[in-house]
Each structure stands twice: as structure tokens, then as C-alpha cells.
Amino acid sequence: MLIGSQTWRFDSKPFIIGASAVVGPEEGAGPLSADFDFSYDNLEIDEKTWEKAERKLLEHASALALVHAGISRDELQIFIGGDLMNQIISTTFAARKIAVPYLGVFGACSTSMESLALAALIVDSGGAQYAMAGTASHNCTVEKQFRYPTEYGSQKPPTAQYTVTGAGCAVVSAQGVGPRITHATIGKIQDLGVKDPFNMGEAMAPAAADTIVAHFRDTGRTPADYDLIVTGDLASVGHGIVKDMLNKDGLSMAGTEFNDCGLMVYDREKQQYVMAGGSGCGCSAVVTYGHIFKKLKRFELSRVLIIATGALLSPLSYQQGESIPCIAHAVALEMEEGVK
């Protein structure tokens, strides 16, 4: 059901009955390592190309999500996902192996919440009993496509972010046990003219602020209604900007646990190579389906708002001097007391 102008309220409150997060070595060495389901000890993920490595991450995460959900692949009725590669090849090739009806989506780094919102909408409407949402990224595939191959060894500015090597998947069901999906606020394109692909935080912050304001306007909720509000991958630069923008809109996050997945996934003091923090489709996916999902299941959190952000540029648009249009999608998760 549409409430306000941008928010879906899911009256059946679909469940996330199983989720998984599979990561690479840098993420496995970070502060959230205990909440990931599997950590590879090599960036190659035991494959011959970076693209095959990224695909394997998603195949692994999808298989684990089904195991955690307690259902077989034959029971899954639709898979929704995407990634950062041209023609979303990592997800499409993984979907070939999953072998269920498939919807490929592209929201750049916002894909985790875009796919989860669509999975919840399909289940809430009766279009499926079980739907899977998933996404993945790999540091070396993204560097190769959008910036410079890692072998080039290019110098990066402090505003640059480090693409997460990881995949996250969630199984959404009309019935079951687990965190419930109550709302999704679908973002609008925001573009304030930023052209620097090494400063994604500045580019995406306006989209995050716009969607957060829309969510509270449409739902009538306030930041105090959430135990945790987390943006996708604004990292240190963008997270500071979005707080300033929200304050100017009269929406203070003071007294609210307000964080960013790009700041949570790495230890920036020990892992200084990540620069401003994490990014990539896998960033919000592994933090949500690993760390946050487990905290909800343990009742350490009861209500969370996740706002995944995406920079919708391509190598072609950047080379032609275009600015970077951005988007953010928000999903509210709740763990009801008394449900184990």
C-alpha cells in the first residue's frame, strides 16, 4: 500500500527467514568479521578472473541463504538482484545457476535495498511465497571497470572509497520467523553536479538526505522510533554531509544511533588503504545481511532503517564529462518481541 508519495507499507509484514553474507579477506579482517557467514582468504576467491570471483561470491551467498531459510531451491519462486558490472553479468550468471524466475535490477550501490523492497512488494502482493534478494561487488572488478586496474597502482585522494568484496542475500517469505519488512521508501534521482568519481560520498549524500526526509514525512515516524538508522556507503565524507543536510531540513539525528555501512565494515585506523571507507553493492548488503540481521535475530535491535545509496554513473558518462545522478532507497526492518 502506498502511503504518502514515496513509501510502500507492507500490510502483511513479510519475513526475512534467512540471510547470508560472504566476504573477501579485507572484510573478514574488519570489525564485523564474526557476523559474516564465510570469509575467503584470497581476493581471487579461488577463480581465474575477478568477474568469476564476484559471481562465485553471489552463488555462495545465495546457497547459504537458502540453507538458513530452511527451504530448497525448488521452493524459491523468484530471485531479484543486480551488481555494478556492465549488463549486471555477475548476478545474471549467478541467476543462471540458481535457475528460478529472475528480475535483474540496477541501482548501483543501492541495489541491496532496491532488490529487498521489490522482493517484499512481490511477497506482500501474493506474487510469491518465497523471494530472494541479493547483490555482490568485488574490489578489483569495480576498479577495473570504473577507475583503473589495481595493477596500475594509481594514487587516490583521501575522499576515495574502497569497494567491498562481498555478497549478501536474503530470503523473503509470507510466513516464518525473523525480522519483518514493514516499509520501503523509494528514492528520487538527486544530482547536485558532482563529477568526481573519487568522491562518491559527496555525490550520494543528497540522495540519502532526500529519501530519509521522505520516509519520515510519509510514515509520520521520527528518528527516535528507530534503534539504528544506517546509510549505505557514504563513508566519512558523505556521512558528515548528510547529517548537515538533515539538520538544515530540521531533522536532527542527535540522540539517535546513526551510522554508515561504509564506516562499519572496516577499521579505518588499522586498514588505512580503505581511505574514506567502504562502498560497492556488497557494502550495505554484507553489513545488513550479516551484522544487522544477526543483531535483530538476537533482539539486540528491534527496529532498523537502512538507506542504501547508489551513484548511477558509467565509465562512458564520466568520460563525457557528465555529473553523477544518485539514488537512495530505504527499508525498515522490525523484530517483534515474543517471536523467536
N, C-alpha and C positions, 0 to 999 in steps of 0.2 A: 504494500500500500504506500502510495506517495504521500508524504507529509511535507508541508512547506513547498519549496521549489526544487530542492535537490536531494532530498533524503528519502530512502526506502525504509519503511518499518516492516519488519518481518513478523507477522502476527503469530506464526507457528514457532518462531524462535528456533530455527534449525540448529542441530548439534554438530560440533566438531568431535567426531567419535574416535578419530585417530589422526596423528600428525607426526611428521618426522623432519629432521634437519641433518643433512650430511654436508660436511665441510672439508676444506683443504688444510694444509699444515699450519698456515699462519693463523687461521681462525681457531684451529684446535689448540694453539698455544696462547689464545686470548683468555680473558676473564670469564667467558661463558662456556668454556670447554666442557664442563661437567653436564651441561644441558643439551649437548649435541648427541645425536644417536650414533654417529660414526664420523671419525676424523681420519682422512687419508694422510699418510706421512710424506707424500710427494705431490708436487704440482701437476705432474703428468697423469695422475690418477691411474697409473699403470696402462696408459694408452699411448698411441704413436703420434697423435696430434692433439692440440689444445681443444679443438672443436669436438673431437671424440671424447675427450676428458670431460667437457662440460655436459655432453649428452649422458655420459655414464653417471655423473652426479645425480641427474634428474631421474634416470632409471632406477638408481639405488634408492633415492628418497621416496619415489612412488611405491616401490615394492615394500619398503618398511612401513609406510603409512597404511597400506592395506593390512599388513600384519597387525599393527597396533589397533586398527579399527575392527579386527576380527572378521573381515569379510574376504572373499576371494575376488580375483579379477573379473570372473564371470558375473559377479553380482554388481559390479560397478557399471553405471549406466551412462556416464559422461565424464570426460576429462577436459578441463579448461586450463589453458596455460599459455605462456609465452616467454620470450627472453630478449636479449639485446642483439642477437646476430641477425644479419640480413635474412629476410624471409623466415624469421624465428625458427631456424633449422634445428637448433638443439631440442626444442620442445616438439617440433613436428616429427623428428626422427625418433624421439623417445615415445611419442604417441603411437608410432608405427608398432613398437614393441608392446605397448600397453594394450593396443588393439580393442579399444572401445570407441563409441562415438566421441568426436573431438571438436572443440572450438578453440582455434588459435587466436590469441589476443596480443596486442602490443600496447603497453603503457610505459615502456622503458622501465625505470626502477619502481614505478607504481604498480607493476604487474601483479605483485603478490596480493594486494588488496583489491585490485580490479577483478582478478580471477576469483577471489574468495567472495566478493559481493555478487558476482554473477552466479556462482555455484549456489549461494544461499537463495538468490532470487528464483532459480530453477527449482530447487527443492521446495521452497515455500509455496510456489505456484502449483506444485504437483507434477512438474515435468520430469522428476526423477526421485527415486528413493535414496540413491547414493550418488553423489557427485564428488569428483576430486578437483581441487585447485592446486596448481603448482607452478614453480618457476625456478630458474637457475641462472648463475653467471659464473664466469671464470676470469681471473685477473688477466691472464695472457690473451684470451680471445678478445676481450674488450680493448686492451691496449693495442693490439694488432689492428683492430678494425677502426677504432675511433681516434687513436693518437699515434703512437709509434711502437713498433715491436719491441719487446723487452730487451732483445739482443742489441738494440740500438743504443741503449743506455742513456737516453735523453734526460737532461736536468729538468726537474719540475719545481714550480713555485710552491710556497707554503700553503696556498689555497687548494692545491690539488688533493684529490681523494684516492683511496686505494680500493679498487674493485674487489669485492668479496668473492672468493672461490667457494661456492656452496649452492645447495639446492634445498628447497623446502616444499613440502606437500601436505595437504590436509584433506581428509575425507569428511564431507558434509552429509548429514543424514536427517531425515524427518523424525526419526526416533533414536533413542540411545542414551548414552551418558557422556557428559563432557561439557565444556564451555558452550554457551549458546550465542548465536549470532542474532543480535536484536535490531541493528540499524546499519545502513550503509549510506554515506553521503558521497555522491558522485561529483567530482570536481569539474571546474571550467578551465579552459586554457588561460594561462596568465603569461604575459610576455612584456617585461619592462625594459627590453632592449639589450640584455647582457649577451655578449658574443663570445666570451672566453670559455672554451671547453675545459679549461683547467680551474674553473671556479663555478662548479655546479651548485654549490651551496647557495651562493648569491642568486643564481638564476632560478632555483626552485623554491626559495623561501616565500615569495609572493603567492605561489600556488598553494603552499601549505597553509599560510595565513588565511587565504580566501576560503578554503574548504573547512578549516576549523571554525571560522566565524559562521559559515553557512550551517554547519552541524548544530551549533548551539542555538542559532536562530530558528531552525526548522524544528528541533526537538523540544525546545524550551528548557533544556538542561543547562547546567553550569559546569565549569571545570571541577568544582567541588564534588560533583556527582561521580567522579572517576577516581579510582585508586592510582591509576597511571595513565598518562597521556604521552604517547611516543610518536615522533615523526620518523619518516623512513630513513633517509640518508642525507640529511642536511649537513651533518658533521659540525665541526666547531664554528666555521664561518656562517653557514646558513642558520644554525640553531640560534645563534645570537641575534641574527637579523629578524627571524620570525618572532622572537619574543618582543623585540622593539616594535614590530608591525602590529602585533596583537595589543600591546599596551596603547598604541595610538588609536586603535579601534575600540578602546575601552574594555578590553578583555584581558585582564591580568591573570597570569599563571602563578602569582605569589601564593604560597601555601599548598600548591598542587605539585605532585611528582610529575615533572615534565622533562622528558629525556629524548634522546635520538638514537636510533639503532646504529647509526654510523659511529657514534661515540661509545656505545655499549659493547660492540663486538670485538674491539681491540683495546689493548693497553697502550695508549699513545706515548707514555713515558718510556716503556720498555720496547715498544715496536714503533720506533720513530719513523721508519720507512713508510708508514701509512699516512704521513703528513697530517692533513686536517681530519682524517677519519675514514670510515668505510663508505662504500657506495655499491651500486650494482643491483640487479634484480634479486640476487641472493641475499642482500644485506637485510632488508626488512623480513624476508622470508625465513631465514635461519634464526633470527632473533625472535620472531613471532612464534614459529612452529617448534622451536627448541626451547628457549628460555621462558618466554611469556606463557606459552601453552602449559608448560610444566608447573609454573607458579600458580596458574589458575587451577590446575588439577589438584594441587596441594592446598588450595584455599588460602594461599598467601596473598592472592589478589582476588577481588570479586568482580570488578568492573573496569575494563580497559578500553581506551580509544586508540586505535592505530591509524596513523595518517601516512600512507606511503606516497612518496613524491617521485616524479619522473621528468627527465629532461628529454623532450621529443625532437632531438636533433639527429642528423645523419652526417656521415662524412661529406656527402655532396652539399648539403645545406651550409655546413660550416665553411667549406672551401669556397662557396659562392658568397660568403660574407653575410649570411642571414643571421638574425638574432635567434635565441633559443626559446621556443614555446615550451611551457611546462604545465604539468597537471599534478593533482593530488587527489587521492581517493581515501576516504576514512571508513573504517569498520569498527563497530562496537561489539565487544565480547563480554559476556557475563557468566559467572559461575554461581549458580543458585545454591544457597545454603540448604543442607539436608540432602543434597544429591551427591552420591558418591560413585 
